[in-house]
Amino acid sequence: MKVRILSGRIGKKKIGNDKGLPVIKCSVCGEEILIVPNVKLMSAAIEAHVETHKQKMKDLKAWETEAERIRDDLITQVLEKASKD
């Protein structure tokens, strides 16, 4: 599995997650997103990932429901991991 790396702005450089980096995982596609200690960057990473799913859907109503579900799931994962540390 590959991990999306964030540095300064949203990037697409990918590395393997063999160093135990803190990540969240999309329940729809399985992509892992690196957790960073910056709320704006973390939010941007989640929104960028949600947008990748939007491009694949044609029905706007279904998209809005799916986007909200994906966003809520990823945010919940971030909060759960943050509360464990």
Backbone torsions as a table, in degrees:
resi	resn	phi	psi	omega
1	MET	NA	144.9	-180.0
2	LYS	-104.2	155.6	-178.4
3	VAL	-119.7	133.3	175.3
4	ARG	-79.2	128.4	-178.8
5	ILE	-100.6	137.7	177.8
6	LEU	-113.0	133.3	175.9
7	SER	-150.1	105.2	179.5
8	GLY	74.5	-47.8	175.2
9	ARG	-143.5	171.7	-177.7
10	ILE	-68.1	123.8	-179.0
11	GLY	-118.2	172.4	178.8
12	LYS	-121.0	13.0	176.0
13	LYS	-65.8	135.6	-177.4
14	LYS	-123.6	144.3	176.2
15	ILE	-137.3	164.3	174.6
16	GLY	-76.1	151.5	-179.2
17	ASN	-98.9	61.1	179.7
18	ASP	-95.2	4.5	-179.2
19	LYS	-106.5	10.1	178.6
20	GLY	68.3	31.5	179.4
21	LEU	-66.5	147.0	-179.9
22	PRO	-74.3	121.4	-178.9
23	VAL	-133.9	159.7	168.7
24	ILE	-113.3	156.4	-174.9
25	LYS	-127.2	129.4	178.2
26	CYS	-67.0	127.5	-179.0
27	SER	-75.3	-11.4	-179.5
28	VAL	-92.0	-52.6	-174.2
29	CYS	-109.8	-13.6	178.3
30	GLY	86.7	-0.9	179.3
31	GLU	-65.0	140.2	178.1
32	GLU	-100.4	139.8	179.9
33	ILE	-122.2	124.7	-179.3
34	LEU	-64.2	132.7	175.7
35	ILE	-83.4	128.8	177.8
36	VAL	-121.1	150.0	-177.5
37	PRO	-82.7	45.6	179.6
38	ASN	-140.0	113.5	-173.9
39	VAL	-60.0	-42.9	-179.0
40	LYS	-63.8	-44.0	179.2
41	LEU	-67.1	-39.9	179.9
42	MET	-64.9	-42.5	178.0
43	SER	-62.6	-43.6	179.3
44	ALA	-63.3	-38.8	178.8
45	ALA	-64.7	-42.4	178.9
46	ILE	-64.8	-46.4	-179.7
47	GLU	-63.6	-38.2	177.7
48	ALA	-62.9	-39.3	179.3
49	HIS	-68.8	-42.1	177.9
50	VAL	-59.2	-39.9	178.6
51	GLU	-61.5	-34.3	179.1
52	THR	-63.3	-33.8	177.3
53	HIS	-73.9	-34.5	-179.7
54	LYS	-60.5	-38.8	-178.0
55	GLN	-64.0	-21.5	-177.5
56	LYS	-91.0	-11.7	-175.6
57	MET	-106.3	146.8	-178.8
58	LYS	-107.3	-30.6	-177.3
59	ASP	-85.4	114.7	-175.2
60	LEU	-61.8	-43.1	-179.8
61	LYS	-64.2	-44.0	178.4
62	ALA	-64.0	-37.7	-179.9
63	TRP	-62.0	-45.9	-178.2
64	GLU	-60.6	-42.1	178.7
65	THR	-65.7	-45.9	-179.7
66	GLU	-65.0	-41.9	-179.9
67	ALA	-61.5	-43.9	179.8
68	GLU	-63.7	-41.2	179.8
69	ARG	-64.4	-45.7	179.6
70	ILE	-63.6	-47.7	-179.5
71	ARG	-58.9	-48.3	-179.6
72	ASP	-61.3	-40.9	179.8
73	ASP	-63.7	-45.3	-179.3
74	LEU	-66.6	-41.2	178.3
75	ILE	-64.1	-41.5	178.0
76	THR	-59.9	-42.5	178.8
77	GLN	-62.1	-41.6	179.0
78	VAL	-61.2	-47.5	-178.5
79	LEU	-64.3	-39.7	178.0
80	GLU	-63.8	-44.4	180.0
81	LYS	-67.3	-38.1	179.7
82	ALA	-65.8	-35.3	-178.6
83	SER	-74.3	-19.1	178.6
84	LYS	-80.3	-22.7	-177.1
85	ASP	-88.6	NA	NA
